[in-house]
Amino acid sequence: MKNAGKTKKIIYIVVILVIAIASAAGVNFDKIFGELPESFISTDKTSEASFKIHFVDVGQGDCTLVTCNEATLLIDAGENGHETDVLNYLRSQGIEKLDYIVATHQHSDHIGGLPEVLDEFPTDNIIMPRLTKEQTPTNSTYTAFLKAVKASGAKVISAKPGLIYSLGNATFEILGPVTDDCEDINSMSAVTKITYGETSFLVTGDAEKDEEREIIENGADLDCDVLRVGHHGSSTSSSRDFLDAVTPEICVISCGADNDYGHPHKEIRERLPKYTDEIYRTDILGDIVMVSDGKTIDVSFENQ
Ligand SMILES: [Zn+2]
């Protein structure tokens, strides 16, 4: 039996050597043998950089794309006028359809680009906060968004805590809004936590301190590695209690250069470094892309 084991081992080594030499010479084994035998395929499901989160630079607005295996999630699509940036970015990533869109809330810097996205990319599900009649905007941006949602045929899902979905080998969970009667639309933002292996990412839209408090009180597990900082770094968000619960190792602020709101505000620029010194801004770095192997996160920027 010992010899049989030894022979098997030698055969494996020879096969691996042949594959290595032939691969170096450009031979495509898939074409010769069909699919490679299972023993030669990595069974580590979190390898090969299958998880990516892209914080797309859309000026003063938000747009986050998450891809895992073949699954896709888009959270917001920037302001009116930045549609081309979003469409080009999705095309550059080879996106052909979207499994999920989360429209965090009804302000134009988040949903402005979604009609064009819905028009071009078949979309299965749209998750967004359900508004009362009093909360519902009547402006042309929101009307165009609703029209596009209807035309897309996508399933519309009301954002509420407890919703959990698979995204390839990753999952994402909706943590807010907790209540449905907040007068301020910002604090009706859909808050999304994405988990891949041991790594996690939190995207809060423009949720302000009152929604942050409600999510904490609702018992959500907010601990995350990466925080897309709420409301473009406004001092109306990112309360100390919320940051204490999240304990971010990396913060991303999505805002436009020299924006009219002064985002990110001084208080937040001073507060975040108490939690981490890895703070990245789209107005300075352009598109920010993170790749997770389920344990560690690599960050790269458009403007290196
Ligand atoms: Zn916003």
Residues whose N, C-alpha, C, O or C-beta is under 5 A from the ligand:
A	BS01	ZN	D109 D206
